[in-house]
Amino acid sequence: MAAVDWFANEVAAQPARRAPRPQSRAAPRRRTEGRRLTGGIVWISLFAVLLAGVVALNVAVLRANIALNNENQKQLQLQSENQTLASLVSSAGSSLRIQQAAHRLGLVPAQAADTSYLDLAHH
């Protein structure tokens, strides 16, 4: 039996490949390396400035929170003092205390039979 080469026509029809060109070695570009280095320094500097800004912002917020906490403590202290003073005013104006002060001055309550009303409209 004879062997049949089915791909013989396709191999013959393909053009011959060109030999690869010898690649010339280009001189190293110093200019691009300098630009890359400068670009890296710029990015690092930019990130350092941004980081410093974030730290400064956090410090400012911390200071504001401390000041707010101090003001809240002062507010609570003043509210406590106001409640104490309101209690003193309330006890100073109580009817029992007024009666005791009047009795010390020699004043006595009037009898209900001795009191009368004066009508100013007919006068």
Phi and psi in degrees as a GROMACS rama.xvg file:
@    title "Ramachandran Plot"
@    xaxis  label "Phi"
@    yaxis  label "Psi"
@TYPE xy
-95.9952  140.651  ALA-2
-85.2057  137.199  ALA-3
-105.049  131.264  VAL-4
-97.4001  102.119  ASP-5
-73.5355  -27.4907  TRP-6
-100.405  9.26655  PHE-7
-63.6858  -39.3405  ALA-8
-67.1928  -39.1821  ASN-9
-68.1149  -38.4562  GLU-10
-68.4059  -38.7719  VAL-11
-71.6577  -29.3474  ALA-12
-78.5728  -20.4112  ALA-13
-71.8593  134.496  GLN-14
-71.4835  155.938  PRO-15
-69.491  140.415  ALA-16
-78.2165  145.876  ARG-17
-74.3917  148.106  ARG-18
-72.8406  137.599  ALA-19
-61.7905  140.284  PRO-20
-71.1084  141.41  ARG-21
-70.0873  125.606  PRO-22
-80.498  129.083  GLN-23
-82.0304  139.71  SER-24
-82.386  119.471  ARG-25
-80.1639  151.685  ALA-26
-66.7543  140.994  ALA-27
-61.3451  138.768  PRO-28
-88.275  106.572  ARG-29
-74.6959  -30.4747  ARG-30
-63.6423  -43.6765  ARG-31
-68.8475  -34.7066  THR-32
-65.6194  -38.8005  GLU-33
-64.1879  -39.6633  GLY-34
-66.7086  -39.9106  ARG-35
-64.22  -41.7756  ARG-36
-64.5415  -44.1139  LEU-37
-64.1451  -41.5505  THR-38
-62.5933  -38.9469  GLY-39
-64.9302  -41.0841  GLY-40
-64.6668  -39.6586  ILE-41
-62.9403  -45.471  VAL-42
-65.0831  -41.9851  TRP-43
-63.384  -41.9431  ILE-44
-63.856  -41.3914  SER-45
-62.3014  -45.0114  LEU-46
-66.4704  -35.1699  PHE-47
-64.9618  -41.5825  ALA-48
-65.4131  -42.6128  VAL-49
-63.1559  -41.8394  LEU-50
-63.6049  -41.9696  LEU-51
-62.8155  -37.4064  ALA-52
-65.2164  -40.8083  GLY-53
-65.0861  -41.3346  VAL-54
-64.3514  -42.8659  VAL-55
-63.308  -39.6687  ALA-56
-64.2276  -42.4103  LEU-57
-64.0257  -38.7669  ASN-58
-65.2174  -41.2397  VAL-59
-64.2234  -41.4213  ALA-60
-65.3207  -40.0575  VAL-61
-62.1919  -44.1356  LEU-62
-63.1315  -40.1574  ARG-63
-64.6557  -39.172  ALA-64
-66.5235  -37.9889  ASN-65
-65.2869  -43.8912  ILE-66
-63.4213  -40.5066  ALA-67
-64.5102  -39.9051  LEU-68
-63.5028  -42.4509  ASN-69
-62.5091  -41.8327  ASN-70
-65.644  -37.3017  GLU-71
-64.7081  -39.4088  ASN-72
-64.5289  -41.4861  GLN-73
-62.3277  -40.3936  LYS-74
-62.8449  -44.324  GLN-75
-63.2476  -39.6971  LEU-76
-64.7225  -42.7541  GLN-77
-66.616  -37.2757  LEU-78
-63.861  -39.7441  GLN-79
-63.9803  -43.5439  SER-80
-63.8214  -39.8149  GLU-81
-63.3338  -38.9418  ASN-82
-66.5472  -38.6157  GLN-83
-63.716  -44.981  THR-84
-66.5833  -37.8782  LEU-85
-64.2297  -36.3531  ALA-86
-66.172  -41.1364  SER-87
-63.9496  -41.5316  LEU-88
-65.7124  -40.2575  VAL-89
-64.7525  -42.771  SER-90
-71.3275  -31.3088  SER-91
-69.6573  -29.5278  ALA-92
-97.0248  10.7622  GLY-93
-73.4027  150.185  SER-94
-67.3912  -33.9057  SER-95
-62.7572  -43.8223  LEU-96
-65.7203  -39.6205  ARG-97
-65.2631  -40.0365  ILE-98
-63.8512  -41.9185  GLN-99
-65.0056  -39.7979  GLN-100
-67.5182  -38.2456  ALA-101
-66.9663  -40.0678  ALA-102
-64.3336  -37.9842  HIS-103
-64.4095  -29.84  ARG-104
-84.5133  -2.19061  LEU-105
91.2704  11.2443  GLY-106
-88.0088  143.296  LEU-107
-126.66  153.088  VAL-108
-68.5925  146.207  PRO-109
-77.1193  148.34  ALA-110
-73.0096  147.089  GLN-111
-63.082  -31.9746  ALA-112
-73.6415  -24.6889  ALA-113
-86.9549  -3.94485  ASP-114
-94.0069  145.164  THR-115
-145.145  163.274  SER-116
-108.411  143.053  TYR-117
-107.145  125.396  LEU-118
-95.1303  110.703  ASP-119
-81.3772  -15.8602  LEU-120
-71.0591  -33.1625  ALA-121
-90.9932  -5.75202  HIS-122
